[in-house]
Amino acid sequence: MQVKPSSSNQEQLSFNQFKTEVLHDYKIAVISRECSMLGRREVLTGKAKFGIFGDGKEIPQLAMAKAFKKGDFRSGYYRDQTFMMAIGELTPQQFFASLYAHPDIKFEPMSAGRQMGGHFLTHSLDENGAFKNLTEQYNSTSDISPTAAQMPRLLGVAYASKLFRKLPDLKNPKFSNNGNEISWGTIGNASTSEGVFFETINAAGVLQVPMVMSVWDDAYGISVPAKFQTTKENISEILKGFQRDEKSKGYEIFTVKGWDYPQLIEIYNKASKIAREEHTPVLIHVTDLTQPQGHSTSGSHERYKSPERLTWERQHDCLAKMRDWIIEFELKDSEGNSLKFIELEEELIKIEKDAKKLVSLAKREAWANYLNPIKTLKNNLILLLEKTASKSENSVFITKIKNDLNSVAEPSRKDLLSSARKSIIYLRNENSIEKRQLQNWVLNFFETEQPKFSSHLYSETEHRVGNLKEVLPTYSNNSEQVDGRIIIKDNFDTIFSKRKDVFIFGEDAGNIGDVNQGLVGLQEKYGKLRVSDTGIREATIIGQGIGMALRGLRPIAEIQYLDYLLYAIQILSDDLATLHYRTVGKQKAPLIIRTRGHRLEGIWHSGSPMGAIINLLRGINILVPRNMTKAAGFYNTLLECDEPALVVENLNGYRLKEKLPDNLGEFRTPIGVVETIKEGTDITVVSYGSTLKIVEEVVNDLAQVDINIEIIDVQSLLPFDKNHDIVKSIQKTNRLLIIDEDVPGGASAYLLNEILEKQNAYEFLDSKPITLTAKEHRAAYGTDGDYFSKPNAEDIFETIYKIMHEVNPMKFKKLY
């Protein structure tokens, strides 16, 4: 951007290039602003549901785009439309398609209408779900709405660059050019109050990763001013302790006015150089920004901003300030000639008028692309309803439905389907060709339209978990009995020796080899980058893994205990679990989360919040192995798949003896398949994890009273029993007991729903299905606390006995 004098001709050439660049930037900013202004009107007129726009943030985003290189990644928030336009990854047509929620990814590449406007991404995967060459394109991770939730992922994307630079064996030109890629973050000033912002800032400073964090500061968080948001009302001021110096590493911190175009470009170029070359994180606090239309379309900022503030915002609008700068700019060349961007203001007026026309046309085209296919479907349905009405006894009612639909000038898919389904009610007692045609229309409509809103919760590629078949562990005569932790450790050892792209990290995972010794010696063998200790920061441990997985690595993020997963549940639920779905299969993060839980004593280490987890984490495979061989098999399976998963290892199993398999790293535990670990005839007992061991302890006691139980290990909660083996067992026993350590109505209710409703096991039950769970409270501390809080051997025996008493009171006399 600097004009460097030499000869007059060279100066003129350089200046003309400079001028072209400036005016091009201004054009992008004006187009973006016009999209915001027109977008708000589209919401207020009812064509779109909601709008949240980037007006007032245009100029710093232009500067950021200039420093952004192919291979870099953005992890931002919903006001970055100008940036996306500046790097060529968002057109005005796509902007409006997103606003209208167009469910066709060819027209709305950000999410095919699954997210509201302002949520941006680029496509990392090809049509087969394989990674593209990410170094040859601009990359944006998929945005989410929860405030500051983009921060943990930002850390992981940056950390991947560090790994690619530090580990030569990891070299892959598809994913990195020697770790030169920067992770660019953006956030609103108010969202810096969130805990994950500070957690990420701290972690990035500790790890020293190439991250540039921009804070767009417009002094408000919706209606709440900065004095209620941030100490000293200044985020860069309170982060001064992170500033690097001669003695210690840290951040480089810049503050810049959001309307100062040349200064912004200078700062962003400096930040890029520091982060890219030195792998030092940078914070850019962009101040004096505005929101010309307020926070969103849900309200007006005139309600909470003073007249003085509103006047100040009009005077300091970054677009107006850039316009003034362009008009006033004048430079003398070496011969004293005056160099200006424009001679007359009419040149800018033309740019502005052209932008209005372009955006208006884009809006109309986007609306037509969205609406015309629905109108075609509507016309076909109208004809079908007319034919149906002509043959129906309820013609008057169906005709009214048809006329009401016909009067809707701009229908939705809901309007069509609702009209058709209501009409079928009036045909319930009739039998005609037209009725069958209408029924087929509804069924076909569901078949074609439902996937537009429901597909890709999990992978639909050949690498999805359902495609991986079981490989049994093999044993020889020399196979020894070892602690379960040895099986986990040796299996990880085999994985690490074969695959350079696998990493494991978490609290105490490195130096001591995790708190249960499942990684002992692996850091010494494979290095501190492949087996790493982290700080106590669960949310960013998960974010670290998400970002790494987005860049083609295979991370295993360790959360020390299952209870601690709650610190990270928001990131897991809102980011990882929804990623493949909200990108319609255009991004993936096959992160494996490793944790351990169940049966440890005490309120804070014995939680079993499985009901919460399975409902909050749809989109992630939830696996609950009963022993370490099963757990190791899950890791082997998952590393061949492209879906994320949570593996909950059995906390009581690390020191229990198991046979050491000969085919470590090769055997696979199938996902979504239950296992019958004891056959029986009287009752089907379903459980998972450490509770299974207690069930097995009761088998002999039950046999002594002539009760023969069948025991089934769930193994996988999400997905669950895809072969319907449990219902096959119930066909034989006609009775069901589900045993679970979760609270009443937790995972046991989920299992009951799956078995009775989805598998239709109710058809084969002769007794009421029973769930035996933990008490509603957490487990009290100590042996007695565990006994009185969670299902124990006597509880299991008596519950099964009571069921059998109801079957045969004479044979099984009451115990109490």
Secondary structure, 3 states (H helix, E strand, C coil): CCCCCCCHHHHHHHHHHHHHHHHHHHHHHHHHHHHHHHHHHHHHCCCCCCCCCCCCCHHHHHHHHHHCCCCCEEECCCCCHHHHHHCCCCCHHHHHHHHCCCCCCCCCCCCCCCCCCCCCCCCCECCCCCECCHHHCCEECCCCCCCCCHHHHHHHHHHHHHHHHHCHHHCCCCCCCCCCCCEEEEEECHHHHCHHHHHHHHHHHHHCCCEEEEEECCCEECCEEHHHCCHHHCHHHHCHHHECCCCCCCEEEEEEECCCHHHHHHHHHHHHHHHHHHCCCEEEEEECCCCCCCCCCCCCHHHCCCHHHHHHHHHCCHHHHHHHHHHHCEEECCCCCEEECCCCCHHHHHHHHHHHHHHHHHHHHHHHHHHHHHHHHHHHHHHHHHHHHHCCCCHHHHHHHHHHHHCCCCCCHHHHHHHHHHHHHHCCCCCCHHHHHHHHHHHHHHHHHCHHHHCCCCCCCCCCHHHCCCECCCCCCCCCEEEHHHHHHHHHHHHHHHCCCEEEEECCCCCCCCCCCCCCCHHHHHCCCCEEECCCCHHHHHHHHHHHHHCCCEEEEECCCHHHHHHHHHHHHHHHHHHHHHCCCCCCCCCEEEEEECCCCCCCCCCCCHHHHHHHCCCCEEECCCCHHHHHHHHHHHCCCCCCEEEEEEHHHCCCEEECCCCCCCCECCCCCCEEEECCCCEEEEECCCHHHHHHHHHHHHHHCCCCEEEEECCEEECCCCCCHHHHHHHHHCCEEEECCCCCCCHHHHHHHHHHHHCCHHHHCCCCCEEECCCCCCCCCHHHHHHHHCCCHHHHHHHHHHHHHHHCCCCCCCCC
